[in-house]
Amino acid sequence: MSEEKKNVTEHEDHITDHDYDGIKELDNPPPRWIMLLFYVTIGWSIIYAAYFFWLKQGKHQDEEYAYKSAQHDEKYQIASLSADDLVAFTDEASLAEGKQIYTEMACMACHGMNGEGNAVGPNLTDDHWIHGCSISEVFNVIKNGEPSKGMTPFKSQLSDEKIQKVASYVLSLVGSNPANAKAPQGEVCNTEDNS
């Protein structure tokens, strides 16, 4: 028996009625595991469509993003303080926490350990200020930064309350006269009137 006849007799039960110029079409079904995967995919898409579109139980991407953003803001942020709400803390606990945040956020890299300033940042202990010396002005510089001067914004790293404590600590440094203080920069500002 020739090889061609052997192949034809072997697959006779799988040959379809389609005939193209003498070429017979062989019915070769896909493996069962592929068909099972195909049916599972169809079933999953029906469940997905029902959950998100017909029953409207799930959140779409934009709703999920808004929900997660609100959760993040609630967890890490305190409601933004207005300029009227800002007051300089004077109690020891708040100033100690402000000093701790000053240290943890590595403010000394630019402003020195005691606020004396260095080659990068200005002296925070004298009465000359570049961007104002009121609590709201210092708070704003810490929160939003000053990119033109290389000051990093900390609004994404610290809550408004923590920024307020750091600003209060910075204002408490005025008049401390540390060793190796940098020469005055900016305009004379009376911190006692503005706090």
Secondary structure, DSSP 8 states (H G I E B T S, - for coil): --HHHHHHHHTGGGEEEEEETTEEEE-----HHHHHHHHHHHHHHHHHHIIIIIS--S--HHHHHHHHHHHHHHHH------TTT-----SHHHHHHHHHHHHHTTTHHHH-TTS---SSS--SSSSEESS--SHHHHHHHHHH-BGGGTB---TTTS-HHHHHHHHHHHHHTTT---TT-----SEE--HHHH-
